[in-house]
């Protein structure tokens, strides 16, 4: 393994650890969380989900895009586990019979 590669991995690990630790320390040092910060923290899960799903939706191919649309429609009416199972069956059937 190259020294630069190892140092890059170490720096990334330290940066990740520092951001998580400092965020925890910052929140714990406050008596109350300001409303704007609470709103921002509440938006994080949606932002992370969007960051994970959007590239697959755009660049994943027709099967992935159709499956995500089906999963969205099913997810509006059912639980997450049901949506996951239905989307899995849909993409497997789509790839087997169509593509």
LODO-245506 format. One record per residue: residue in one letter; y, x, z of N, C-alpha, C in turn. Coordinates in Angstrom, 2 decimals. Layout:
N
node code = A&n.north = Y&n.east = X&n.up = Z&ca.north = Y&ca.east = X&ca.up = Z&c.north = Y&c.east = X&c.up = Z
...
END
This chain:
99
node code = X&n.north = -1.17&n.east = 0.85&n.up = 0.00&ca.north = 0.00&ca.east = 0.00&ca.up = 0.00&c.north = 1.24&c.east = 0.90&c.up = 0.00
node code = X&n.north = 2.19&n.east = 0.49&n.up = -0.80&ca.north = 3.45&ca.east = 1.21&ca.up = -0.94&c.north = 4.29&c.east = 1.01&c.up = 0.33
node code = X&n.north = 5.03&n.east = 2.05&n.up = 0.73&ca.north = 5.87&ca.east = 1.98&ca.up = 1.92&c.north = 6.97&c.east = 0.92&c.up = 1.75
node code = X&n.north = 7.56&n.east = 0.83&n.up = 0.59&ca.north = 8.61&ca.east = -0.16&ca.up = 0.35&c.north = 8.04&c.east = -1.57&c.up = 0.50
node code = X&n.north = 6.86&n.east = -1.78&n.up = -0.02&ca.north = 6.20&ca.east = -3.08&ca.up = 0.08&c.north = 5.96&c.east = -3.44&c.up = 1.55
node code = X&n.north = 5.45&n.east = -2.50&n.up = 2.32&ca.north = 5.16&ca.east = -2.73&ca.up = 3.74&c.north = 6.45&c.east = -3.00&c.up = 4.51
node code = X&n.north = 7.51&n.east = -2.24&n.up = 4.23&ca.north = 8.78&ca.east = -2.46&ca.up = 4.91&c.north = 9.41&c.east = -3.80&c.up = 4.54
node code = X&n.north = 9.22&n.east = -4.23&n.up = 3.30&ca.north = 9.73&ca.east = -5.53&ca.up = 2.88&c.north = 9.02&c.east = -6.65&c.up = 3.64
node code = X&n.north = 7.71&n.east = -6.55&n.up = 3.77&ca.north = 6.95&ca.east = -7.55&ca.up = 4.53&c.north = 7.39&c.east = -7.55&c.up = 5.99
node code = X&n.north = 7.56&n.east = -6.38&n.up = 6.56&ca.north = 8.00&ca.east = -6.27&ca.up = 7.96&c.north = 9.40&c.east = -6.87&c.up = 8.14
node code = X&n.north = 10.31&n.east = -6.58&n.up = 7.22&ca.north = 11.67&ca.east = -7.12&ca.up = 7.31&c.north = 11.65&c.east = -8.65&c.up = 7.19
node code = X&n.north = 10.84&n.east = -9.18&n.up = 6.29&ca.north = 10.74&ca.east = -10.63&ca.up = 6.13&c.north = 10.17&c.east = -11.27&c.up = 7.39
node code = X&n.north = 9.17&n.east = -10.64&n.up = 7.99&ca.north = 8.57&ca.east = -11.17&ca.up = 9.22&c.north = 9.59&c.east = -11.16&c.up = 10.36
node code = X&n.north = 10.34&n.east = -10.08&n.up = 10.49&ca.north = 11.35&ca.east = -10.00&ca.up = 11.54&c.north = 12.48&c.east = -11.01&c.up = 11.32
node code = X&n.north = 12.89&n.east = -11.19&n.up = 10.08&ca.north = 13.95&ca.east = -12.17&ca.up = 9.78&c.north = 13.47&c.east = -13.59&c.up = 10.10
node code = X&n.north = 12.23&n.east = -13.90&n.up = 9.75&ca.north = 11.67&ca.east = -15.22&ca.up = 10.06&c.north = 11.59&c.east = -15.43&c.up = 11.57
node code = X&n.north = 11.09&n.east = -14.46&n.up = 12.26&ca.north = 10.98&ca.east = -14.56&ca.up = 13.72&c.north = 12.35&c.east = -14.70&c.up = 14.37
node code = X&n.north = 13.32&n.east = -13.92&n.up = 13.88&ca.north = 14.67&ca.east = -13.96&ca.up = 14.47&c.north = 15.32&c.east = -15.32&c.up = 14.26
node code = X&n.north = 15.19&n.east = -15.90&n.up = 13.07&ca.north = 15.83&ca.east = -17.19&ca.up = 12.83&c.north = 15.19&c.east = -18.29&c.up = 13.68
node code = X&n.north = 13.90&n.east = -18.24&n.up = 13.83&ca.north = 13.23&ca.east = -19.25&ca.up = 14.65&c.north = 13.59&c.east = -19.08&c.up = 16.13
node code = X&n.north = 13.58&n.east = -17.87&n.up = 16.59&ca.north = 13.87&ca.east = -17.60&ca.up = 18.00&c.north = 15.32&c.east = -17.91&c.up = 18.32
node code = X&n.north = 16.25&n.east = -17.46&n.up = 17.48&ca.north = 17.67&ca.east = -17.70&ca.up = 17.75&c.north = 18.01&c.east = -19.19&c.up = 17.66
node code = X&n.north = 17.37&n.east = -19.92&n.up = 16.78&ca.north = 17.58&ca.east = -21.37&ca.up = 16.73&c.north = 17.12&c.east = -22.05&c.up = 18.00
node code = X&n.north = 15.98&n.east = -21.63&n.up = 18.50&ca.north = 15.47&ca.east = -22.19&ca.up = 19.76&c.north = 16.40&c.east = -21.85&c.up = 20.91
node code = X&n.north = 16.84&n.east = -20.61&n.up = 20.99&ca.north = 17.74&ca.east = -20.18&ca.up = 22.06&c.north = 19.07&c.east = -20.95&c.up = 21.97
node code = X&n.north = 19.59&n.east = -21.14&n.up = 20.77&ca.north = 20.84&ca.east = -21.88&ca.up = 20.60&c.north = 20.71&c.east = -23.31&c.up = 21.09
node code = X&n.north = 19.64&n.east = -23.99&n.up = 20.69&ca.north = 19.45&ca.east = -25.38&ca.up = 21.11&c.north = 19.25&c.east = -25.47&c.up = 22.62
node code = X&n.north = 18.49&n.east = -24.55&n.up = 23.20&ca.north = 18.23&ca.east = -24.58&ca.up = 24.64&c.north = 19.48&c.east = -24.27&c.up = 25.46
node code = X&n.north = 20.41&n.east = -23.54&n.up = 24.88&ca.north = 21.62&ca.east = -23.17&ca.up = 25.63&c.north = 22.63&c.east = -24.32&c.up = 25.71
node code = X&n.north = 22.45&n.east = -25.35&n.up = 24.91&ca.north = 23.38&ca.east = -26.49&ca.up = 24.90&c.north = 22.94&c.east = -27.53&c.up = 25.92
node code = X&n.north = 23.91&n.east = -28.13&n.up = 26.58&ca.north = 23.60&ca.east = -29.23&ca.up = 27.48&c.north = 23.28&c.east = -30.48&c.up = 26.68
node code = X&n.north = 24.12&n.east = -30.77&n.up = 25.68&ca.north = 23.87&ca.east = -31.89&ca.up = 24.78&c.north = 24.06&c.east = -31.39&c.up = 23.35
node code = X&n.north = 23.32&n.east = -31.98&n.up = 22.45&ca.north = 23.43&ca.east = -31.61&ca.up = 21.04&c.north = 24.53&c.east = -32.46&c.up = 20.42
node code = X&n.north = 25.51&n.east = -31.82&n.up = 19.77&ca.north = 26.57&ca.east = -32.60&ca.up = 19.12&c.north = 26.00&c.east = -33.53&c.up = 18.05
node code = X&n.north = 26.63&n.east = -34.69&n.up = 17.83&ca.north = 26.10&ca.east = -35.66&ca.up = 16.87&c.north = 25.96&c.east = -35.11&c.up = 15.45
node code = X&n.north = 26.89&n.east = -34.28&n.up = 15.02&ca.north = 26.78&ca.east = -33.72&ca.up = 13.66&c.north = 25.59&c.east = -32.79&c.up = 13.54
node code = X&n.north = 25.33&n.east = -32.00&n.up = 14.58&ca.north = 24.17&ca.east = -31.10&ca.up = 14.55&c.north = 22.89&c.east = -31.91&c.up = 14.59
node code = X&n.north = 22.86&n.east = -32.97&n.up = 15.37&ca.north = 21.68&ca.east = -33.82&ca.up = 15.43&c.north = 21.40&c.east = -34.46&c.up = 14.08
node code = X&n.north = 22.45&n.east = -34.91&n.up = 13.40&ca.north = 22.29&ca.east = -35.48&ca.up = 12.07&c.north = 21.74&c.east = -34.45&c.up = 11.09
node code = X&n.north = 22.25&n.east = -33.23&n.up = 11.17&ca.north = 21.76&ca.east = -32.16&ca.up = 10.30&c.north = 20.30&c.east = -31.84&c.up = 10.58
node code = X&n.north = 19.94&n.east = -31.78&n.up = 11.85&ca.north = 18.54&ca.east = -31.50&ca.up = 12.20&c.north = 17.61&c.east = -32.63&c.up = 11.78
node code = X&n.north = 18.11&n.east = -33.86&n.up = 11.83&ca.north = 17.29&ca.east = -34.99&ca.up = 11.38&c.north = 17.07&c.east = -34.98&c.up = 9.87
node code = X&n.north = 17.96&n.east = -34.33&n.up = 9.12&ca.north = 17.83&ca.east = -34.27&ca.up = 7.67&c.north = 16.91&c.east = -33.15&c.up = 7.19
node code = X&n.north = 16.54&n.east = -32.24&n.up = 8.07&ca.north = 15.72&ca.east = -31.09&ca.up = 7.67&c.north = 14.36&c.east = -31.49&c.up = 7.09
node code = X&n.north = 13.58&n.east = -32.39&n.up = 7.69&ca.north = 12.28&ca.east = -32.72&ca.up = 7.10&c.north = 12.38&c.east = -33.25&c.up = 5.67
node code = X&n.north = 13.36&n.east = -34.11&n.up = 5.41&ca.north = 13.52&ca.east = -34.63&ca.up = 4.04&c.north = 13.91&c.east = -33.52&c.up = 3.07
node code = X&n.north = 14.75&n.east = -32.60&n.up = 3.52&ca.north = 15.16&ca.east = -31.49&ca.up = 2.66&c.north = 13.99&c.east = -30.57&c.up = 2.34
node code = X&n.north = 13.15&n.east = -30.30&n.up = 3.33&ca.north = 11.99&ca.east = -29.44&ca.up = 3.11&c.north = 11.00&c.east = -30.12&c.up = 2.18
node code = X&n.north = 10.75&n.east = -31.40&n.up = 2.39&ca.north = 9.83&ca.east = -32.13&ca.up = 1.51&c.north = 10.34&c.east = -32.13&c.up = 0.08
node code = X&n.north = 11.63&n.east = -32.35&n.up = -0.10&ca.north = 12.21&ca.east = -32.34&ca.up = -1.44&c.north = 12.07&c.east = -30.96&c.up = -2.07
node code = X&n.north = 12.32&n.east = -29.93&n.up = -1.30&ca.north = 12.21&ca.east = -28.57&ca.up = -1.83&c.north = 10.78&c.east = -28.23&c.up = -2.23
node code = X&n.north = 9.80&n.east = -28.83&n.up = -1.58&ca.north = 8.40&ca.east = -28.57&ca.up = -1.93&c.north = 7.92&c.east = -29.41&c.up = -3.10
node code = X&n.north = 8.39&n.east = -30.65&n.up = -3.19&ca.north = 7.88&ca.east = -31.58&ca.up = -4.20&c.north = 8.63&c.east = -31.48&c.up = -5.53
node code = X&n.north = 9.93&n.east = -31.27&n.up = -5.50&ca.north = 10.74&ca.east = -31.30&ca.up = -6.72&c.north = 10.28&c.east = -30.31&c.up = -7.79
node code = X&n.north = 9.97&n.east = -29.05&n.up = -7.47&ca.north = 9.50&ca.east = -28.15&ca.up = -8.53&c.north = 8.19&c.east = -28.61&c.up = -9.16
node code = X&n.north = 7.29&n.east = -29.15&n.up = -8.37&ca.north = 6.04&ca.east = -29.66&ca.up = -8.93&c.north = 6.29&c.east = -30.86&c.up = -9.82
node code = X&n.north = 7.21&n.east = -31.71&n.up = -9.43&ca.north = 7.54&ca.east = -32.89&ca.up = -10.23&c.north = 8.11&c.east = -32.49&c.up = -11.59
node code = X&n.north = 8.95&n.east = -31.47&n.up = -11.60&ca.north = 9.62&ca.east = -31.06&ca.up = -12.84&c.north = 8.73&c.east = -30.17&c.up = -13.71
node code = X&n.north = 8.05&n.east = -29.21&n.up = -13.09&ca.north = 7.32&ca.east = -28.20&ca.up = -13.86&c.north = 5.80&c.east = -28.31&c.up = -13.76
node code = X&n.north = 5.28&n.east = -29.29&n.up = -13.05&ca.north = 3.85&ca.east = -29.37&ca.up = -12.80&c.north = 3.01&c.east = -29.91&c.up = -13.94
node code = X&n.north = 3.62&n.east = -30.50&n.up = -14.91&ca.north = 2.86&ca.east = -31.11&ca.up = -16.00&c.north = 2.82&c.east = -32.61&c.up = -15.84
node code = X&n.north = 2.34&n.east = -33.27&n.up = -16.88&ca.north = 2.34&ca.east = -34.74&ca.up = -16.89&c.north = 1.43&c.east = -35.31&c.up = -15.81
node code = X&n.north = 0.29&n.east = -34.67&n.up = -15.56&ca.north = -0.63&ca.east = -35.20&ca.up = -14.55&c.north = -0.01&c.east = -35.16&c.up = -13.16
node code = X&n.north = 0.66&n.east = -34.08&n.up = -12.83&ca.north = 1.28&ca.east = -33.96&ca.up = -11.51&c.north = 2.45&c.east = -34.93&c.up = -11.38
node code = X&n.north = 3.26&n.east = -35.04&n.up = -12.42&ca.north = 4.40&ca.east = -35.95&ca.up = -12.39&c.north = 3.95&c.east = -37.40&c.up = -12.22
node code = X&n.north = 2.95&n.east = -37.81&n.up = -12.99&ca.north = 2.43&ca.east = -39.18&ca.up = -12.86&c.north = 1.83&c.east = -39.42&c.up = -11.48
node code = X&n.north = 1.13&n.east = -38.44&n.up = -10.97&ca.north = 0.52&ca.east = -38.58&ca.up = -9.65&c.north = 1.58&c.east = -38.71&c.up = -8.57
node code = X&n.north = 2.66&n.east = -37.93&n.up = -8.67&ca.north = 3.72&ca.east = -38.04&ca.up = -7.68&c.north = 4.41&c.east = -39.40&c.up = -7.75
node code = X&n.north = 4.57&n.east = -39.94&n.up = -8.94&ca.north = 5.16&ca.east = -41.28&ca.up = -9.07&c.north = 4.24&c.east = -42.32&c.up = -8.45
node code = X&n.north = 2.95&n.east = -42.23&n.up = -8.74&ca.north = 1.97&ca.east = -43.16&ca.up = -8.15&c.north = 1.96&c.east = -43.01&c.up = -6.63
node code = X&n.north = 2.00&n.east = -41.78&n.up = -6.14&ca.north = 2.00&ca.east = -41.55&ca.up = -4.69&c.north = 3.25&c.east = -42.14&c.up = -4.04
node code = X&n.north = 4.39&n.east = -42.02&n.up = -4.71&ca.north = 5.62&ca.east = -42.62&ca.up = -4.19&c.north = 5.49&c.east = -44.13&c.up = -4.10
node code = X&n.north = 5.01&n.east = -44.75&n.up = -5.15&ca.north = 4.89&ca.east = -46.21&ca.up = -5.15&c.north = 3.89&c.east = -46.70&c.up = -4.11
node code = X&n.north = 2.78&n.east = -46.00&n.up = -3.98&ca.north = 1.78&ca.east = -46.39&ca.up = -2.97&c.north = 2.31&c.east = -46.10&c.up = -1.57
node code = X&n.north = 3.02&n.east = -44.98&n.up = -1.42&ca.north = 3.56&ca.east = -44.60&ca.up = -0.12&c.north = 4.61&c.east = -45.56&c.up = 0.41
node code = X&n.north = 5.25&n.east = -46.30&n.up = -0.48&ca.north = 6.24&ca.east = -47.28&ca.up = -0.02&c.north = 5.59&c.east = -48.47&c.up = 0.66
node code = X&n.north = 4.29&n.east = -48.70&n.up = 0.41&ca.north = 3.60&ca.east = -49.87&ca.up = 0.94&c.north = 2.51&c.east = -49.56&c.up = 1.97
node code = X&n.north = 2.00&n.east = -48.32&n.up = 1.98&ca.north = 0.85&ca.east = -48.02&ca.up = 2.83&c.north = 1.12&c.east = -46.80&c.up = 3.70
node code = X&n.north = 0.12&n.east = -46.42&n.up = 4.46&ca.north = 0.24&ca.east = -45.25&ca.up = 5.34&c.north = 0.11&c.east = -43.96&c.up = 4.52
node code = X&n.north = 0.44&n.east = -42.86&n.up = 5.16&ca.north = 0.39&ca.east = -41.56&ca.up = 4.49&c.north = -1.03&c.east = -41.19&c.up = 4.07
node code = X&n.north = -2.00&n.east = -41.47&n.up = 4.93&ca.north = -3.38&ca.east = -41.13&ca.up = 4.62&c.north = -3.90&c.east = -41.94&c.up = 3.43
node code = X&n.north = -3.58&n.east = -43.20&n.up = 3.39&ca.north = -3.97&ca.east = -44.04&ca.up = 2.26&c.north = -3.32&c.east = -43.54&c.up = 0.97
node code = X&n.north = -2.03&n.east = -43.22&n.up = 1.06&ca.north = -1.30&ca.east = -42.71&ca.up = -0.11&c.north = -1.93&c.east = -41.40&c.up = -0.60
node code = X&n.north = -2.27&n.east = -40.52&n.up = 0.32&ca.north = -2.87&ca.east = -39.25&ca.up = -0.05&c.north = -4.21&c.east = -39.46&c.up = -0.74
node code = X&n.north = -5.04&n.east = -40.33&n.up = -0.20&ca.north = -6.34&ca.east = -40.60&ca.up = -0.80&c.north = -6.23&c.east = -41.23&c.up = -2.19
node code = X&n.north = -5.33&n.east = -42.19&n.up = -2.31&ca.north = -5.15&ca.east = -42.85&ca.up = -3.62&c.north = -4.60&c.east = -41.87&c.up = -4.65
node code = X&n.north = -3.65&n.east = -41.05&n.up = -4.25&ca.north = -3.09&ca.east = -40.06&ca.up = -5.19&c.north = -4.14&c.east = -39.05&c.up = -5.60
node code = X&n.north = -4.99&n.east = -38.66&n.up = -4.67&ca.north = -6.05&ca.east = -37.70&ca.up = -5.00&c.north = -7.03&c.east = -38.32&c.up = -6.01
node code = X&n.north = -7.44&n.east = -39.55&n.up = -5.76&ca.north = -8.35&ca.east = -40.23&ca.up = -6.69&c.north = -7.68&c.east = -40.38&c.up = -8.06
node code = X&n.north = -6.40&n.east = -40.72&n.up = -8.08&ca.north = -5.68&ca.east = -40.90&ca.up = -9.33&c.north = -5.63&c.east = -39.61&c.up = -10.13
node code = X&n.north = -5.27&n.east = -38.50&n.up = -9.50&ca.north = -5.15&ca.east = -37.25&ca.up = -10.25&c.north = -6.51&c.east = -36.74&c.up = -10.72
node code = X&n.north = -7.54&n.east = -36.93&n.up = -9.92&ca.north = -8.88&ca.east = -36.52&ca.up = -10.35&c.north = -9.33&c.east = -37.35&c.up = -11.55
node code = X&n.north = -9.13&n.east = -38.66&n.up = -11.47&ca.north = -9.52&ca.east = -39.54&ca.up = -12.59&c.north = -8.68&c.east = -39.23&c.up = -13.83
node code = X&n.north = -7.40&n.east = -39.01&n.up = -13.65&ca.north = -6.51&ca.east = -38.70&ca.up = -14.78&c.north = -6.95&c.east = -37.41&c.up = -15.46
node code = X&n.north = -7.25&n.east = -36.40&n.up = -14.68&ca.north = -7.66&ca.east = -35.12&ca.up = -15.27&c.north = -9.05&c.east = -35.21&c.up = -15.91
node code = X&n.north = -9.92&n.east = -36.02&n.up = -15.35&ca.north = -11.27&ca.east = -36.13&ca.up = -15.88&c.north = -11.32&c.east = -36.98&c.up = -17.15
node code = X&n.north = -10.65&n.east = -38.12&n.up = -17.15&ca.north = -10.76&ca.east = -39.04&ca.up = -18.27&c.north = -9.72&c.east = -38.86&c.up = -19.36
node code = X&n.north = -8.55&n.east = -38.36&n.up = -19.00&ca.north = -7.46&ca.east = -38.29&ca.up = -19.99&c.north = -7.18&c.east = -36.87&c.up = -20.45
node code = X&n.north = -7.10&n.east = -35.94&n.up = -19.56&ca.north = -6.65&ca.east = -34.60&ca.up = -19.93&c.north = -7.76&c.east = -33.62&c.up = -20.11
END
